[in-house]
Amino acid sequence: METTRIERENAIQLAAITVEVAHLKVAFARLDAINTAQSQKLDQVLAQLAEARGGWRTLMLIGGAAGTLGSAATWLISHLKS
């Protein structure tokens, strides 16, 4: 009788553990999908930043060139008058 009761309790505990493992597998799969989606979004953000970085470099180059040409023109005009 004692052995049957122990076997029954072991079977119940095994079933409970099996259910818990199944729930953990589902939760892990859900977290994996969320992680994949976040990685894709992060890749998109990094791509946008890389594009913006190139745009800023171009704008800074144009601004620097315009400043240099303006300064050169001002220097040239001030030295031609004298």
All heavy atoms as a GROMACS GRO file, in nm:
protein
  615
    1MET      N    1   0.081  -0.120   0.000
    1MET     CA    2   0.000   0.000   0.000
    1MET      C    3   0.085   0.126   0.000
    1MET      O    4   0.056   0.219  -0.072
    1MET     CB    5  -0.089   0.002   0.126
    1MET     CG    6  -0.206  -0.088   0.118
    1MET     SD    7  -0.320  -0.017   0.002
    1MET     CE    8  -0.466  -0.084   0.060
    2GLU      N    9   0.188   0.125   0.081
    2GLU     CA   10   0.278   0.241   0.092
    2GLU      C   11   0.348   0.268  -0.043
    2GLU      O   12   0.363   0.382  -0.083
    2GLU     CB   13   0.381   0.217   0.203
    2GLU     CG   14   0.472   0.335   0.229
    2GLU     CD   15   0.400   0.456   0.286
    2GLU    OE1   16   0.295   0.441   0.351
    2GLU    OE2   17   0.449   0.568   0.262
    3THR      N   18   0.389   0.162  -0.110
    3THR     CA   19   0.457   0.176  -0.239
    3THR      C   20   0.364   0.236  -0.343
    3THR      O   21   0.405   0.321  -0.423
    3THR     CB   22   0.507   0.039  -0.287
    3THR    OG1   23   0.586  -0.020  -0.184
    3THR    CG2   24   0.589   0.053  -0.412
    4THR      N   25   0.241   0.199  -0.343
    4THR     CA   26   0.143   0.250  -0.440
    4THR      C   27   0.120   0.399  -0.417
    4THR      O   28   0.111   0.476  -0.513
    4THR     CB   29   0.009   0.175  -0.426
    4THR    OG1   30   0.034   0.036  -0.436
    4THR    CG2   31  -0.087   0.217  -0.533
    5ARG      N   32   0.112   0.438  -0.290
    5ARG     CA   33   0.091   0.580  -0.258
    5ARG      C   34   0.212   0.662  -0.303
    5ARG      O   35   0.198   0.769  -0.362
    5ARG     CB   36   0.069   0.597  -0.106
    5ARG     CG   37   0.029   0.740  -0.067
    5ARG     CD   38   0.006   0.753   0.082
    5ARG     NE   39   0.125   0.724   0.161
    5ARG     CZ   40   0.224   0.810   0.184
    5ARG    NH1   41   0.221   0.930   0.131
    5ARG    NH2   42   0.327   0.777   0.259
    6ILE      N   43   0.331   0.612  -0.279
    6ILE     CA   44   0.454   0.682  -0.319
    6ILE      C   45   0.462   0.691  -0.472
    6ILE      O   46   0.496   0.796  -0.528
    6ILE     CB   47   0.578   0.612  -0.261
    6ILE    CG1   48   0.580   0.627  -0.109
    6ILE    CG2   49   0.705   0.668  -0.323
    6ILE    CD1   50   0.689   0.548  -0.041
    7GLU      N   51   0.427   0.582  -0.539
    7GLU     CA   52   0.428   0.585  -0.686
    7GLU      C   53   0.327   0.685  -0.740
    7GLU      O   54   0.354   0.756  -0.838
    7GLU     CB   55   0.399   0.446  -0.741
    7GLU     CG   56   0.513   0.347  -0.722
    7GLU     CD   57   0.477   0.208  -0.769
    7GLU    OE1   58   0.361   0.185  -0.810
    7GLU    OE2   59   0.566   0.122  -0.766
    8ARG      N   60   0.212   0.693  -0.677
    8ARG     CA   61   0.109   0.787  -0.719
    8ARG      C   62   0.157   0.931  -0.698
    8ARG      O   63   0.140   1.017  -0.785
    8ARG     CB   64  -0.020   0.762  -0.640
    8ARG     CG   65  -0.138   0.838  -0.696
    8ARG     CD   66  -0.266   0.801  -0.627
    8ARG     NE   67  -0.252   0.672  -0.557
    8ARG     CZ   68  -0.326   0.631  -0.457
    8ARG    NH1   69  -0.426   0.705  -0.415
    8ARG    NH2   70  -0.307   0.517  -0.396
    9GLU      N   71   0.217   0.960  -0.583
    9GLU     CA   72   0.269   1.094  -0.556
    9GLU      C   73   0.381   1.130  -0.654
    9GLU      O   74   0.389   1.243  -0.702
    9GLU     CB   75   0.320   1.103  -0.412
    9GLU     CG   76   0.210   1.104  -0.309
    9GLU     CD   77   0.264   1.105  -0.166
    9GLU    OE1   78   0.389   1.113  -0.149
    9GLU    OE2   79   0.183   1.098  -0.074
   10ASN      N   80   0.467   1.031  -0.683
   10ASN     CA   81   0.572   1.054  -0.781
   10ASN      C   82   0.514   1.085  -0.919
   10ASN      O   83   0.563   1.172  -0.991
   10ASN     CB   84   0.667   0.935  -0.788
   10ASN     CG   85   0.760   0.925  -0.669
   10ASN    OD1   86   0.777   1.022  -0.595
   10ASN    ND2   87   0.817   0.808  -0.648
   11ALA      N   88   0.411   1.014  -0.956
   11ALA     CA   89   0.347   1.037  -1.086
   11ALA      C   90   0.284   1.176  -1.091
   11ALA      O   91   0.293   1.246  -1.193
   11ALA     CB   92   0.242   0.929  -1.113
   12ILE      N   93   0.222   1.218  -0.981
   12ILE     CA   94   0.160   1.352  -0.975
   12ILE      C   95   0.268   1.459  -0.984
   12ILE      O   96   0.255   1.557  -1.058
   12ILE     CB   97   0.077   1.366  -0.846
   12ILE    CG1   98  -0.047   1.278  -0.853
   12ILE    CG2   99   0.036   1.512  -0.825
   12ILE    CD1  100  -0.124   1.268  -0.723
   13GLN      N  101   0.377   1.442  -0.911
   13GLN     CA  102   0.486   1.539  -0.915
   13GLN      C  103   0.550   1.544  -1.055
   13GLN      O  104   0.583   1.651  -1.105
   13GLN     CB  105   0.592   1.504  -0.810
   13GLN     CG  106   0.546   1.529  -0.669
   13GLN     CD  107   0.650   1.483  -0.566
   13GLN    OE1  108   0.749   1.420  -0.602
   13GLN    NE2  109   0.625   1.513  -0.439
   14LEU      N  110   0.565   1.429  -1.117
   14LEU     CA  111   0.620   1.425  -1.252
   14LEU      C  112   0.529   1.497  -1.351
   14LEU      O  113   0.575   1.572  -1.438
   14LEU     CB  114   0.642   1.279  -1.296
   14LEU     CG  115   0.701   1.260  -1.435
   14LEU    CD1  116   0.840   1.323  -1.443
   14LEU    CD2  117   0.707   1.114  -1.471
   15ALA      N  118   0.398   1.477  -1.336
   15ALA     CA  119   0.303   1.546  -1.424
   15ALA      C  120   0.310   1.697  -1.402
   15ALA      O  121   0.306   1.775  -1.499
   15ALA     CB  122   0.162   1.494  -1.399
   16ALA      N  123   0.320   1.740  -1.276
   16ALA     CA  124   0.329   1.883  -1.247
   16ALA      C  125   0.457   1.943  -1.306
   16ALA      O  126   0.455   2.052  -1.365
   16ALA     CB  127   0.325   1.906  -1.096
   17ILE      N  128   0.567   1.872  -1.293
   17ILE     CA  129   0.693   1.921  -1.349
   17ILE      C  130   0.685   1.927  -1.501
   17ILE      O  131   0.734   2.022  -1.564
   17ILE     CB  132   0.810   1.831  -1.302
   17ILE    CG1  133   0.834   1.852  -1.153
   17ILE    CG2  134   0.936   1.861  -1.382
   17ILE    CD1  135   0.932   1.755  -1.092
   18THR      N  136   0.622   1.828  -1.561
   18THR     CA  137   0.607   1.827  -1.707
   18THR      C  138   0.527   1.948  -1.754
   18THR      O  139   0.562   2.012  -1.854
   18THR     CB  140   0.537   1.696  -1.751
   18THR    OG1  141   0.614   1.586  -1.704
   18THR    CG2  142   0.524   1.689  -1.901
   19VAL      N  143   0.420   1.980  -1.682
   19VAL     CA  144   0.338   2.097  -1.717
   19VAL      C  145   0.420   2.225  -1.701
   19VAL      O  146   0.415   2.315  -1.787
   19VAL     CB  147   0.210   2.101  -1.631
   19VAL    CG1  148   0.137   2.235  -1.648
   19VAL    CG2  149   0.119   1.986  -1.668
   20GLU      N  150   0.496   2.236  -1.594
   20GLU     CA  151   0.579   2.354  -1.573
   20GLU      C  152   0.683   2.370  -1.683
   20GLU      O  153   0.706   2.480  -1.733
   20GLU     CB  154   0.648   2.346  -1.436
   20GLU     CG  155   0.555   2.369  -1.320
   20GLU     CD  156   0.627   2.360  -1.186
   20GLU    OE1  157   0.749   2.387  -1.182
   20GLU    OE2  158   0.561   2.328  -1.086
   21VAL      N  159   0.744   2.262  -1.724
   21VAL     CA  160   0.842   2.267  -1.832
   21VAL      C  161   0.776   2.311  -1.962
   21VAL      O  162   0.831   2.391  -2.039
   21VAL     CB  163   0.913   2.131  -1.848
   21VAL    CG1  164   0.993   2.126  -1.977
   21VAL    CG2  165   1.004   2.102  -1.729
   22ALA      N  166   0.656   2.262  -1.987
   22ALA     CA  167   0.584   2.302  -2.109
   22ALA      C  168   0.556   2.452  -2.107
   22ALA      O  169   0.574   2.521  -2.209
   22ALA     CB  170   0.454   2.224  -2.122
   23HIS      N  171   0.514   2.504  -1.991
   23HIS     CA  172   0.489   2.649  -1.980
   23HIS      C  173   0.618   2.728  -1.996
   23HIS      O  174   0.618   2.835  -2.059
   23HIS     CB  175   0.423   2.681  -1.845
   23HIS     CG  176   0.280   2.640  -1.837
   23HIS    ND1  177   0.182   2.696  -1.916
   23HIS    CD2  178   0.218   2.548  -1.760
   23HIS    CE1  179   0.066   2.640  -1.888
   23HIS    NE2  180   0.085   2.550  -1.792
   24LEU      N  181   0.726   2.680  -1.942
   24LEU     CA  182   0.855   2.748  -1.957
   24LEU      C  183   0.901   2.750  -2.102
   24LEU      O  184   0.958   2.849  -2.149
   24LEU     CB  185   0.961   2.682  -1.868
   24LEU     CG  186   0.946   2.707  -1.717
   24LEU    CD1  187   1.048   2.624  -1.641
   24LEU    CD2  188   0.963   2.854  -1.686
   25LYS      N  189   0.874   2.641  -2.175
   25LYS     CA  190   0.910   2.638  -2.318
   25LYS      C  191   0.832   2.742  -2.395
   25LYS      O  192   0.887   2.811  -2.483
   25LYS     CB  193   0.883   2.499  -2.376
   25LYS     CG  194   0.987   2.395  -2.337
   25LYS     CD  195   0.955   2.261  -2.403
   25LYS     CE  196   1.057   2.155  -2.367
   25LYS     NZ  197   1.025   2.026  -2.429
   26VAL      N  198   0.704   2.756  -2.365
   26VAL     CA  199   0.621   2.856  -2.433
   26VAL      C  200   0.671   2.996  -2.399
   26VAL      O  201   0.684   3.082  -2.488
   26VAL     CB  202   0.472   2.839  -2.393
   26VAL    CG1  203   0.389   2.956  -2.442
   26VAL    CG2  204   0.419   2.708  -2.448
   27ALA      N  205   0.700   3.020  -2.272
   27ALA     CA  206   0.749   3.153  -2.231
   27ALA      C  207   0.883   3.183  -2.297
   27ALA      O  208   0.908   3.296  -2.342
   27ALA     CB  209   0.762   3.159  -2.078
   28PHE      N  210   0.970   3.084  -2.305
   28PHE     CA  211   1.100   3.104  -2.368
   28PHE      C  212   1.084   3.135  -2.517
   28PHE      O  213   1.153   3.223  -2.570
   28PHE     CB  214   1.188   2.980  -2.349
   28PHE     CG  215   1.324   2.996  -2.406
   28PHE    CD1  216   1.420   3.071  -2.340
   28PHE    CD2  217   1.358   2.937  -2.526
   28PHE    CE1  218   1.547   3.087  -2.393
   28PHE    CE2  219   1.483   2.951  -2.580
   28PHE     CZ  220   1.578   3.026  -2.514
   29ALA      N  221   0.994   3.067  -2.583
   29ALA     CA  222   0.970   3.093  -2.726
   29ALA      C  223   0.918   3.235  -2.746
   29ALA      O  224   0.958   3.305  -2.840
   29ALA     CB  225   0.872   2.990  -2.782
   30ARG      N  226   0.830   3.278  -2.656
   30ARG     CA  227   0.775   3.414  -2.664
   30ARG      C  228   0.888   3.517  -2.644
   30ARG      O  229   0.898   3.615  -2.717
   30ARG     CB  230   0.667   3.433  -2.559
   30ARG     CG  231   0.587   3.561  -2.576
   30ARG     CD  232   0.472   3.575  -2.476
   30ARG     NE  233   0.405   3.451  -2.449
   30ARG     CZ  234   0.387   3.400  -2.325
   30ARG    NH1  235   0.432   3.464  -2.220
   30ARG    NH2  236   0.322   3.287  -2.308
   31LEU      N  237   0.973   3.494  -2.545
   31LEU     CA  238   1.084   3.585  -2.520
   31LEU      C  239   1.183   3.587  -2.637
   31LEU      O  240   1.239   3.692  -2.672
   31LEU     CB  241   1.157   3.546  -2.391
   31LEU     CG  242   1.083   3.577  -2.261
   31LEU    CD1  243   1.160   3.520  -2.143
   31LEU    CD2  244   1.062   3.726  -2.245
   32ASP      N  245   1.203   3.472  -2.698
   32ASP     CA  246   1.293   3.464  -2.813
   32ASP      C  247   1.237   3.546  -2.929
   32ASP      O  248   1.311   3.617  -2.998
   32ASP     CB  249   1.313   3.319  -2.853
   32ASP     CG  250   1.427   3.301  -2.951
   32ASP    OD1  251   1.524   3.378  -2.944
   32ASP    OD2  252   1.417   3.209  -3.035
   33ALA      N  253   1.106   3.538  -2.951
   33ALA     CA  254   1.044   3.616  -3.058
   33ALA      C  255   1.054   3.766  -3.030
   33ALA      O  256   1.083   3.846  -3.120
   33ALA     CB  257   0.897   3.575  -3.074
   34ILE      N  258   1.034   3.804  -2.905
   34ILE     CA  259   1.045   3.946  -2.868
   34ILE      C  260   1.189   3.993  -2.888
   34ILE      O  261   1.214   4.103  -2.940
   34ILE     CB  262   1.000   3.967  -2.722
   34ILE    CG1  263   0.849   3.948  -2.712
   34ILE    CG2  264   1.039   4.104  -2.671
   34ILE    CD1  265   0.797   3.943  -2.568
   35ASN      N  266   1.284   3.912  -2.848
   35ASN     CA  267   1.425   3.948  -2.864
   35ASN      C  268   1.462   3.964  -3.011
   35ASN      O  269   1.535   4.057  -3.049
   35ASN     CB  270   1.514   3.842  -2.798
   35ASN     CG  271   1.658   3.884  -2.790
   35ASN    OD1  272   1.688   4.002  -2.791
   35ASN    ND2  273   1.746   3.786  -2.784
   36THR      N  274   1.411   3.877  -3.095
   36THR     CA  275   1.437   3.887  -3.239
   36THR      C  276   1.380   4.016  -3.295
   36THR      O  277   1.445   4.086  -3.374
   36THR     CB  278   1.377   3.766  -3.312
   36THR    OG1  279   1.436   3.647  -3.259
   36THR    CG2  280   1.402   3.771  -3.461
   37ALA      N  281   1.256   4.050  -3.255
   37ALA     CA  282   1.193   4.173  -3.303
   37ALA      C  283   1.272   4.296  -3.257
   37ALA      O  284   1.292   4.390  -3.334
   37ALA     CB  285   1.049   4.181  -3.254
   38GLN      N  286   1.318   4.294  -3.132
   38GLN     CA  287   1.395   4.408  -3.082
   38GLN      C  288   1.529   4.419  -3.155
   38GLN      O  289   1.575   4.530  -3.182
   38GLN     CB  290   1.418   4.395  -2.932
   38GLN     CG  291   1.293   4.422  -2.851
   38GLN     CD  292   1.316   4.406  -2.702
   38GLN    OE1  293   1.411   4.342  -2.659
   38GLN    NE2  294   1.228   4.464  -2.623
   39SER      N  295   1.590   4.309  -3.188
   39SER     CA  296   1.716   4.312  -3.262
   39SER      C  297   1.695   4.373  -3.400
   39SER      O  298   1.778   4.451  -3.448
   39SER     CB  299   1.774   4.172  -3.275
   39SER     OG  300   1.815   4.123  -3.150
   40GLN      N  301   1.584   4.338  -3.466
   40GLN     CA  302   1.555   4.394  -3.598
   40GLN      C  303   1.532   4.545  -3.587
   40GLN      O  304   1.581   4.622  -3.670
   40GLN     CB  305   1.433   4.327  -3.658
   40GLN     CG  306   1.458   4.183  -3.699
   40GLN     CD  307   1.331   4.112  -3.745
   40GLN    OE1  308   1.221   4.163  -3.727
   40GLN    NE2  309   1.347   3.994  -3.802
   41LYS      N  310   1.460   4.588  -3.485
   41LYS     CA  311   1.435   4.731  -3.466
   41LYS      C  312   1.566   4.805  -3.438
   41LYS      O  313   1.588   4.915  -3.489
   41LYS     CB  314   1.336   4.754  -3.353
   41LYS     CG  315   1.195   4.714  -3.389
   41LYS     CD  316   1.100   4.734  -3.273
   41LYS     CE  317   0.960   4.686  -3.307
   41LYS     NZ  318   0.868   4.705  -3.193
   42LEU      N  319   1.652   4.746  -3.358
   42LEU     CA  320   1.781   4.807  -3.328
   42LEU      C  321   1.865   4.819  -3.454
   42LEU      O  322   1.931   4.923  -3.476
   42LEU     CB  323   1.855   4.726  -3.222
   42LEU     CG  324   1.991   4.779  -3.179
   42LEU    CD1  325   1.978   4.919  -3.119
   42LEU    CD2  326   2.056   4.684  -3.081
   43ASP      N  327   1.862   4.718  -3.539
   43ASP     CA  328   1.935   4.725  -3.666
   43ASP      C  329   1.884   4.838  -3.753
   43ASP      O  330   1.961   4.910  -3.818
   43ASP     CB  331   1.926   4.592  -3.741
   43ASP     CG  332   2.006   4.481  -3.673
   43ASP    OD1  333   2.096   4.513  -3.593
   43ASP    OD2  334   1.978   4.363  -3.703
   44GLN      N  335   1.751   4.859  -3.753
   44GLN     CA  336   1.693   4.968  -3.832
   44GLN      C  337   1.737   5.103  -3.777
   44GLN      O  338   1.769   5.195  -3.852
   44GLN     CB  339   1.541   4.957  -3.831
   44GLN     CG  340   1.486   4.841  -3.911
   44GLN     CD  341   1.336   4.824  -3.894
   44GLN    OE1  342   1.274   4.891  -3.812
   44GLN    NE2  343   1.278   4.733  -3.971
   45VAL      N  344   1.738   5.117  -3.645
   45VAL     CA  345   1.780   5.243  -3.583
   45VAL      C  346   1.926   5.271  -3.614
   45VAL      O  347   1.964   5.384  -3.648
   45VAL     CB  348   1.756   5.239  -3.430
   45VAL    CG1  349   1.824   5.354  -3.360
   45VAL    CG2  350   1.608   5.240  -3.399
   46LEU      N  351   2.010   5.169  -3.605
   46LEU     CA  352   2.152   5.188  -3.636
   46LEU      C  353   2.173   5.226  -3.782
   46LEU      O  354   2.259   5.308  -3.814
   46LEU     CB  355   2.230   5.062  -3.601
   46LEU     CG  356   2.243   5.032  -3.451
   46LEU    CD1  357   2.312   4.897  -3.430
   46LEU    CD2  358   2.318   5.142  -3.380
   47ALA      N  359   2.094   5.167  -3.871
   47ALA     CA  360   2.104   5.203  -4.013
   47ALA      C  361   2.064   5.348  -4.034
   47ALA      O  362   2.130   5.421  -4.110
   47ALA     CB  363   2.016   5.110  -4.097
   48GLN      N  364   1.959   5.393  -3.967
   48GLN     CA  365   1.916   5.533  -3.979
   48GLN      C  366   2.023   5.627  -3.925
   48GLN      O  367   2.050   5.731  -3.984
   48GLN     CB  368   1.785   5.557  -3.902
   48GLN     CG  369   1.663   5.507  -3.974
   48GLN     CD  370   1.624   5.598  -4.089
   48GLN    OE1  371   1.707   5.637  -4.171
   48GLN    NE2  372   1.498   5.630  -4.097
   49LEU      N  373   2.084   5.590  -3.814
   49LEU     CA  374   2.190   5.674  -3.758
   49LEU      C  375   2.309   5.681  -3.852
   49LEU      O  376   2.372   5.786  -3.865
   49LEU     CB  377   2.233   5.621  -3.621
   49LEU     CG  378   2.135   5.646  -3.506
   49LEU    CD1  379   2.184   5.578  -3.380
   49LEU    CD2  380   2.117   5.794  -3.483
   50ALA      N  381   2.342   5.571  -3.916
   50ALA     CA  382   2.454   5.572  -4.010
   50ALA      C  383   2.424   5.664  -4.128
   50ALA      O  384   2.512   5.738  -4.174
   50ALA     CB  385   2.483   5.431  -4.058
   51GLU      N  386   2.301   5.662  -4.177
   51GLU     CA  387   2.262   5.751  -4.286
   51GLU      C  388   2.266   5.897  -4.241
   51GLU      O  389   2.313   5.984  -4.314
   51GLU     CB  390   2.122   5.716  -4.337
   51GLU     CG  391   2.115   5.586  -4.412
   51GLU     CD  392   1.973   5.550  -4.453
   51GLU    OE1  393   1.886   5.639  -4.448
   51GLU    OE2  394   1.950   5.434  -4.491
   52ALA      N  395   2.215   5.924  -4.122
   52ALA     CA  396   2.214   6.061  -4.071
   52ALA      C  397   2.357   6.110  -4.048
   52ALA      O  398   2.388   6.226  -4.073
   52ALA     CB  399   2.134   6.068  -3.940
   53ARG      N  400   2.444   6.022  -4.004
   53ARG     CA  401   2.583   6.060  -3.980
   53ARG      C  402   2.647   6.106  -4.110
   53ARG      O  403   2.719   6.206  -4.113
   53ARG     CB  404   2.659   5.941  -3.920
   53ARG     CG  405   2.790   5.980  -3.861
   53ARG     CD  406   2.858   5.865  -3.789
   53ARG     NE  407   2.767   5.799  -3.696
   53ARG     CZ  408   2.758   5.669  -3.683
   53ARG    NH1  409   2.833   5.589  -3.754
   53ARG    NH2  410   2.674   5.616  -3.596
   54GLY      N  411   2.621   6.036  -4.219
   54GLY     CA  412   2.675   6.076  -4.348
   54GLY      C  413   2.618   6.210  -4.393
   54GLY      O  414   2.689   6.294  -4.449
   55GLY      N  415   2.490   6.232  -4.367
   55GLY     CA  416   2.427   6.360  -4.401
   55GLY      C  417   2.488   6.476  -4.324
   55GLY      O  418   2.512   6.584  -4.378
   56TRP      N  419   2.514   6.455  -4.196
   56TRP     CA  420   2.575   6.559  -4.114
   56TRP      C  421   2.717   6.589  -4.162
   56TRP      O  422   2.760   6.705  -4.165
   56TRP     CB  423   2.579   6.519  -3.966
   56TRP     CG  424   2.448   6.540  -3.898
   56TRP    CD1  425   2.359   6.446  -3.859
   56TRP    CD2  426   2.390   6.666  -3.865
   56TRP    NE1  427   2.250   6.505  -3.803
   56TRP    CE2  428   2.266   6.640  -3.806
   56TRP    CE3  429   2.430   6.798  -3.880
   56TRP    CZ2  430   2.182   6.741  -3.760
   56TRP    CZ3  431   2.347   6.899  -3.834
   56TRP    CH2  432   2.225   6.869  -3.775
   57ARG      N  433   2.789   6.488  -4.201
   57ARG     CA  434   2.924   6.510  -4.252
   57ARG      C  435   2.920   6.597  -4.379
   57ARG      O  436   3.000   6.687  -4.397
   57ARG     CB  437   2.992   6.378  -4.283
   57ARG     CG  438   3.037   6.304  -4.160
   57ARG     CD  439   3.106   6.176  -4.197
   57ARG     NE  440   3.139   6.099  -4.079
   57ARG     CZ  441   3.161   5.970  -4.078
   57ARG    NH1  442   3.155   5.901  -4.190
   57ARG    NH2  443   3.190   5.907  -3.966
   58THR      N  444   2.825   6.566  -4.466
   58THR     CA  445   2.811   6.643  -4.589
   58THR      C  446   2.777   6.788  -4.559
   58THR      O  447   2.835   6.880  -4.616
   58THR     CB  448   2.703   6.580  -4.679
   58THR    OG1  449   2.738   6.444  -4.704
   58THR    CG2  450   2.689   6.655  -4.810
   59LEU      N  451   2.682   6.808  -4.467
   59LEU     CA  452   2.644   6.945  -4.431
   59LEU      C  453   2.761   7.021  -4.368
   59LEU      O  454   2.781   7.140  -4.394
   59LEU     CB  455   2.524   6.944  -4.335
   59LEU     CG  456   2.391   6.903  -4.398
   59LEU    CD1  457   2.283   6.896  -4.291
   59LEU    CD2  458   2.350   7.003  -4.505
   60MET      N  459   2.837   6.955  -4.285
   60MET     CA  460   2.952   7.020  -4.222
   60MET      C  461   3.058   7.053  -4.327
   60MET      O  462   3.122   7.159  -4.320
   60MET     CB  463   3.011   6.932  -4.112
   60MET     CG  464   2.920   6.915  -3.991
   60MET     SD  465   2.882   7.071  -3.912
   60MET     CE  466   3.037   7.109  -3.838
   61LEU      N  467   3.078   6.966  -4.423
   61LEU     CA  468   3.173   6.992  -4.530
   61LEU      C  469   3.130   7.113  -4.612
   61LEU      O  470   3.211   7.203  -4.641
   61LEU     CB  471   3.187   6.869  -4.620
   61LEU     CG  472   3.281   6.882  -4.739
   61LEU    CD1  473   3.425   6.901  -4.690
   61LEU    CD2  474   3.272   6.760  -4.828
   62ILE      N  475   3.003   7.121  -4.647
   62ILE     CA  476   2.951   7.234  -4.724
   62ILE      C  477   2.963   7.363  -4.643
   62ILE      O  478   3.005   7.467  -4.694
   62ILE     CB  479   2.806   7.208  -4.768
   62ILE    CG1  480   2.803   7.096  -4.872
   62ILE    CG2  481   2.742   7.335  -4.825
   62ILE    CD1  482   2.663   7.048  -4.906
   63GLY      N  483   2.926   7.356  -4.516
   63GLY     CA  484   2.937   7.474  -4.429
   63GLY      C  485   3.080   7.520  -4.413
   63GLY      O  486   3.109   7.642  -4.417
   64GLY      N  487   3.171   7.426  -4.394
   64GLY     CA  488   3.313   7.462  -4.382
   64GLY      C  489   3.367   7.524  -4.509
   64GLY      O  490   3.442   7.622  -4.505
   65ALA      N  491   3.328   7.466  -4.623
   65ALA     CA  492   3.374   7.520  -4.751
   65ALA      C  493   3.318   7.661  -4.772
   65ALA      O  494   3.390   7.752  -4.818
   65ALA     CB  495   3.332   7.428  -4.865
   66ALA      N  496   3.191   7.682  -4.740
   66ALA     CA  497   3.130   7.814  -4.756
   66ALA      C  498   3.197   7.916  -4.664
   66ALA      O  499   3.223   8.030  -4.704
   66ALA     CB  500   2.981   7.807  -4.727
   67GLY      N  501   3.227   7.876  -4.541
   67GLY     CA  502   3.296   7.966  -4.448
   67GLY      C  503   3.435   8.002  -4.497
   67GLY      O  504   3.479   8.118  -4.488
   68THR      N  505   3.504   7.903  -4.549
   68THR     CA  506   3.639   7.927  -4.602
   68THR      C  507   3.635   8.021  -4.721
   68THR      O  508   3.714   8.116  -4.731
   68THR     CB  509   3.705   7.794  -4.642
   68THR    OG1  510   3.709   7.708  -4.527
   68THR    CG2  511   3.845   7.815  -4.696
   69LEU      N  512   3.543   7.997  -4.814
   69LEU     CA  513   3.532   8.084  -4.932
   69LEU      C  514   3.490   8.225  -4.892
   69LEU      O  515   3.540   8.324  -4.947
   69LEU     CB  516   3.432   8.026  -5.032
   69LEU     CG  517   3.477   7.899  -5.105
   69LEU    CD1  518   3.364   7.845  -5.192
   69LEU    CD2  519   3.600   7.926  -5.189
   70GLY      N  520   3.401   8.236  -4.796
   70GLY     CA  521   3.359   8.369  -4.749
   70GLY      C  522   3.473   8.444  -4.684
   70GLY      O  523   3.493   8.565  -4.707
   71SER      N  524   3.550   8.374  -4.602
   71SER     CA  525   3.666   8.438  -4.538
   71SER      C  526   3.770   8.478  -4.641
   71SER      O  527   3.831   8.586  -4.632
   71SER     CB  528   3.729   8.342  -4.436
   71SER     OG  529   3.638   8.313  -4.334
   72ALA      N  530   3.793   8.391  -4.738
   72ALA     CA  531   3.891   8.423  -4.842
   72ALA      C  532   3.846   8.543  -4.923
   72ALA      O  533   3.927   8.632  -4.956
   72ALA     CB  534   3.912   8.303  -4.932
   73ALA      N  535   3.718   8.550  -4.955
   73ALA     CA  536   3.667   8.664  -5.032
   73ALA      C  537   3.679   8.792  -4.951
   73ALA      O  538   3.719   8.897  -5.004
   73ALA     CB  539   3.522   8.638  -5.072
   74THR      N  540   3.647   8.787  -4.822
   74THR     CA  541   3.658   8.904  -4.737
   74THR      C  542   3.803   8.950  -4.726
   74THR      O  543   3.833   9.069  -4.735
   74THR     CB  544   3.602   8.873  -4.596
   74THR    OG1  545   3.468   8.829  -4.608
   74THR    CG2  546   3.606   8.995  -4.506
   75TRP      N  547   3.894   8.858  -4.709
   75TRP     CA  548   4.037   8.893  -4.701
   75TRP      C  549   4.085   8.954  -4.833
   75TRP      O  550   4.158   9.054  -4.833
   75TRP     CB  551   4.116   8.765  -4.669
   75TRP     CG  552   4.264   8.790  -4.657
   75TRP    CD1  553   4.332   8.832  -4.550
   75TRP    CD2  554   4.359   8.773  -4.763
   75TRP    NE1  555   4.464   8.843  -4.578
   75TRP    CE2  556   4.486   8.808  -4.711
   75TRP    CE3  557   4.350   8.734  -4.896
   75TRP    CZ2  558   4.601   8.804  -4.786
   75TRP    CZ3  559   4.466   8.729  -4.970
   75TRP    CH2  560   4.591   8.764  -4.916
   76LEU      N  561   4.042   8.893  -4.943
   76LEU     CA  562   4.083   8.943  -5.074
   76LEU      C  563   4.031   9.083  -5.099
   76LEU      O  564   4.106   9.172  -5.144
   76LEU     CB  565   4.035   8.846  -5.183
   76LEU     CG  566   4.080   8.876  -5.326
   76LEU    CD1  567   4.232   8.862  -5.335
   76LEU    CD2  568   4.014   8.780  -5.422
   77ILE      N  569   3.905   9.108  -5.065
   77ILE     CA  570   3.845   9.240  -5.087
   77ILE      C  571   3.914   9.343  -4.999
   77ILE      O  572   3.944   9.455  -5.043
   77ILE     CB  573   3.694   9.235  -5.061
   77ILE    CG1  574   3.625   9.156  -5.172
   77ILE    CG2  575   3.634   9.375  -5.053
   77ILE    CD1  576   3.479   9.125  -5.145
   78SER      N  577   3.940   9.308  -4.872
   78SER     CA  578   4.003   9.406  -4.782
   78SER      C  579   4.147   9.436  -4.825
   78SER      O  580   4.195   9.548  -4.806
   78SER     CB  581   3.999   9.356  -4.638
   78SER     OG  582   4.084   9.242  -4.624
   79HIS      N  583   4.217   9.341  -4.884
   79HIS     CA  584   4.353   9.367  -4.927
   79HIS      C  585   4.361   9.433  -5.065
   79HIS      O  586   4.462   9.496  -5.098
   79HIS     CB  587   4.434   9.235  -4.926
   79HIS     CG  588   4.480   9.198  -4.789
   79HIS    ND1  589   4.397   9.136  -4.699
   79HIS    CD2  590   4.599   9.216  -4.726
   79HIS    CE1  591   4.462   9.115  -4.587
   79HIS    NE2  592   4.587   9.165  -4.601
   80LEU      N  593   4.260   9.418  -5.147
   80LEU     CA  594   4.260   9.484  -5.278
   80LEU      C  595   4.232   9.635  -5.264
   80LEU      O  596   4.279   9.715  -5.344
   80LEU     CB  597   4.157   9.420  -5.371
   80LEU     CG  598   4.192   9.282  -5.426
   80LEU    CD1  599   4.077   9.230  -5.513
   80LEU    CD2  600   4.321   9.285  -5.507
   81LYS      N  601   4.156   9.676  -5.163
   81LYS     CA  602   4.124   9.818  -5.144
   81LYS      C  603   4.248   9.894  -5.099
   81LYS      O  604   4.262  10.010  -5.131
   81LYS     CB  605   4.013   9.832  -5.041
   81LYS     CG  606   3.877   9.793  -5.093
   81LYS     CD  607   3.772   9.822  -4.991
   81LYS     CE  608   3.635   9.783  -5.043
   81LYS     NZ  609   3.530   9.809  -4.946
   82SER      N  610   4.334   9.830  -5.024
   82SER     CA  611   4.449   9.905  -4.972
   82SER      C  612   4.566   9.898  -5.060
   82SER      O  613   4.604   9.896  -5.158
   82SER     CB  614   4.492   9.853  -4.837
   82SER     OG  615   4.506   9.714  -4.834
   0.00000   0.00000   0.00000
